[in-house]
Amino acid sequence: MEAVCIMLSIKPERKPEPGTGRMFDDFWGPSVKLLGDMKFLLQLKNYEKDNIPPATIKRIRDKYVRLICLVTDAEEICTFHMSGV
């Protein structure tokens, strides 16, 4: 949901980390509000995917593309192990 908030330009809440007190971006509150919005699915359906600002694309690519690769690798490993059963 963090990536969806970034794509829709929804700002995170700034909260202190428990223990260190360092501030971090917390998308949980805005995500809950977004999921409760009656027009959320309509917003996603009508999202203008052809005109995403380059800064948003860079932010998503830098933070989440590596995570997608890790999930893909894990799925391949799981598939490989399951094929021997």
Buried (B, 14 or more C-beta within 10 A) or exposed (E): EBBBBBBBEBEBEEEEEEEEEEEEEBBEEBBEEBEEEEEBEEEEEEEEEEEEEEEBEEBBEEEEEEEEEEEEEEEEEEEEEEEEE
